[in-house]
């Protein structure tokens, strides 16, 4: 039986709450980049983290931040999503 995507990885959305409310991938977890340090414990370390935002800048910065904290399995990308 195939596992669901959310069982294989964490999809992290790093934009602001208003942007999240305007549209996001349904299984995405919202942690704005400015809150990342305070909320690291909310990211499951047992599976890879895929990070997305609208253009890619915030997701790349977040991936670098996570890598600096020992999360080399995190990758950021631009993933346009219109909700």
Secondary structure, 3 states (H helix, E strand, C coil): CCCCHHHHEEEEECCCHHHHHHCCCCCCEECCHHHHHHHHHHCCCCCEEEEEECCCHHHHHHHHHHHHCCCCCEEEEECCCCC
